[in-house]
């Protein structure tokens, strides 16, 4: 991985770094962050940057999202974004022990909703496909439900499933502090590394 001096950072990196590091009052506007994300995505495609799966491992807190299909049209940015409230903490985790797996959860006070399942990573395309197969709902640390989650693909044939039939994230920016990706549904997001 190439180390870039802070004075050599592209404008989009300066904006995204400020978005994840600055206090609420000093953060860039949501429209500036959407623009920076689109510029980062374009740069990653042009430079054909490939990230090893190990750089994704860990737990990441959802920080910013543009839920609609944010994109450039005639040089203009389309799509709005928003910073995620820290009242309801949403986070994603990637673990690679014997097999790669994903966990996605949201916590609001003492209520926790968590989905887990297998994942696979296509490094040349930075695509992480997954399938949620288990669901957990807890209140005050006690499991209300912990069992199967209805899914199109089953764990048994997950490996054979084509990417076109699975949800996925296409990562276009990965560093030790934050990651950014576009989901299959077209939205883009930034997650910040839990320390």
N, C-alpha and C positions, 0 to 999 in steps of 0.2 A: 504494500500500500504506500502510495506517495504521500509524503508529509508536505503540506503547503503552509508557508508563512502567512500570518494573518494579514499582512499588507498585500499579499498576492491572491487573496480570496476573490473569487468572482462575486459580483454584486448579489447574486441570489444566495450565496453562502453567508454573506454578511447579514442579509435580511433574515434568513432562516435561523442563524445562530442567535440573533437578537430576539427572535420570536420565542425561542425555547429558554433563553437565559435571563432575559430582562424581566423586571417587575411589571405587573399589569399596566401601570401607567406609562411605562417606557417601551412597550412592545409595539412592533410595526402594525399597521392596520391590517385587517383581514384581507382586503383586496391586494395589498402589497405582498402578503404571504402567499396567496393563490398565484400571483404572477411569479414569485420566486420559485414556487413548486413546479410550475409549468416550465420555467427556464431550466431548472435542474433536470427535469425529465427529458427535455429536448437535448441538453448537453450529454446526458448519459447515453441516449440513443446514438447521437453523433459520434461519441468517443468509444462506443461499444464497451462500456465499463462492465466488468463481471465481478460480482462480490461472492466470496466463498461463503458457504452456509454457516461456518463457524462465527462469522461476524454478526449473524442474526440471533445467535443463541443468547438467552437471558430473558428478563422481564422488562417490558416497555409500557409506559403509561401513555394513553392516547392524549394528545395535546391540542391538535388542530385538525379539522376536517373540512373538506369541501364536498358535501354529499352528492351534489349533482355532477353531471359529466362536465367538469371544468376542462376547458381547452381553449386554444387560440383559434379565432376565426377572423380572417382578413387582418391579421396583426393585432386584433383586440382580444382581451381576456374575457371569456364567458364563464360564468359560474361564480357563486358566492361561497365564502368559507366562514368558519367561526372557530374561536378558541373554545375548548371544551371546559366546562365548569369542573372545578376540582371537588365540588360537593359530591357528585356521583363519579367515583373513580372507575374509569374503564382502563383495562390493561390487557396486553397480549403477551404470551410467553412461548418461546420455542425451546425445546429440549431435545437433545440428540444423544440418547444413551445407547440402547440397542437399535432403536429406530427413531426417526424424527417424529416429533409430536407437537401439537399446538394446543394452547389453552387460551380462551378468551373469556374475560369476566368483567362484570360491572358490579360495583358495591355502592349502595346508598344507605348510609348509616349502618345498621346491623343486618341489613338484607343483602345477601350475596347470590348472584346468578352466574353460573360458570358452565361453559361448554368446553369439551376436550375431544381430541381425536387424532388420527394419524395425519402425517404430512409428508410431502415429497418435494424435493428442490431440484429444479433444472438450472444449474449454475450459469450456463452460457446465456440464458435469457433472464436470469434473476427472478424466475417464477417460483413461487412457493404455493403448491396446490395442497388442499386439505379437505377433510371431511369430518364434521363434528358428529361423534357417535355416542357421546355420554353427556348427561346434563346433571348439574347439581344445583339445588336451591337450598340455601341455609338461612336461618334466622337466629341471631344471637349465638352464632357458632354451632348451632344444632342443625343437622341435615333434615330438611323437610322432605326432599326427594333427592335420590342419588341413583340414577339408572340410565337406561337406554334413551337415546334421543332419536326421533324419527329422521331418517336420512334416505336419500336416493341411492347412494352407493353403500355397500356394507364393508366392514373392516376386512372381510375375507377377500373380496375382489378389489380392494382399494388400489393396490399396486398396478393392476391391469387397466384401471379406469383412465380413459384419455383426459387430458387437461381440459378439453372443451366441455366435459361433463361435470367438472368439479369447480367449486369456488377457488379463487386464487388471489394472491397479491403479486404484483409486478414491482419489485423494489428498484428504485432508480437513484436512491441516495442512502448510503449506509456509512456511519462513522461511529466512534465509540460513545458519543453523546446522544445521537438521535438517528432514526431511520425514517424514510419516506417511501410510500408506495401508492400505486393505483390498484384498486380492487377490480374484480371482474365486472361489478356493476357500474364502473366508471368513476366512482368517487376517489379522491386522493386524501391522504392523511399523513400526519407526522406523529410519531411516538417517541417519547423521551425515555432514556435508559433509567431504570430504577437503580439507585445506588445503595 
